[in-house]
């Protein structure tokens, strides 16, 4: 039987401070469940299925929506999700009935790369990456030769769109995910960005597009495949013995998965972890003092956006005990945020 956390009838008679403290003490997972947020576990944290850049940390009873630069305690969560003010959130948390959160076992369906028959010569995709994104033929050819790029026609939100496909492969060479970037601008169809954008259903969520240069002994993470290509564009002459990885957002699970893999590669020991164990790879490394006393200080470089979300992500990993090198693009005069593709285009125009 599911336990219900109900409020006592005397709660209205409590002082304002007591009501605020009681509201703040509500279990954040119970509250998220009552707010009809479908969550899935990602290591020790949980993510919202609808927007997986929102991370809920039950150990801290806090949340962080990295892509929107929002976060805080359970009161702030209610304010954000219900679009109400602080006092209304206090009332909701004091006077509501909350069932104990139970996580449904998530069965990871196999990824099916259905786009192979619809792949085309990489011509419109090349034009888009060159003309709209400022990438050179040399950079495009490098990623094409690695087998992680394709052009195809794909159904995105009911519309057939020409797209660039960024492929994710596991370390046995099997494709386990893909993200799609539309190449035809249409603000009426895609009012948020002007272009179609999607993650293919059942992508594994923790591998991301990645490429190796030499024999990797360190990892560089970017927020998107295009940012990763842009970082390579600007640094390709100095990159050696490194693995470049797109997180498709700000995802600790991707960092953990690749830390675990690199440990296996360097040590020569096979890696036979489950999906969830891989997702928790960073925390496992921290718990085993992997970064203690300055060890492995150069393993993780975060080439994330220079904005509040990117800076918060760097801080969150450092607060956990990970050693992180930050490699954010410089802000240009008048800019409040910058990403690596913007930096690439700026370097061309400068």
Helices and strands as residue ranges (DSSP letters): E 4-5, G 9-13, H 16-25, H 28-34, E 39-42, E 45-48, E 54-57, E 62-65, G 66-68, E 70-72, H 74-82, H 86-95, E 98-99, G 116-118, E 119-120, H 124-131, H 137-145, E 149-156, E 159-169, E 175-182, E 197-199, E 210-213, E 219-222, H 225-235, E 242-246, H 252-267, H 275-279, H 281-287, G 292-294, E 300-303, H 308-320, E 325-326, H 340-349
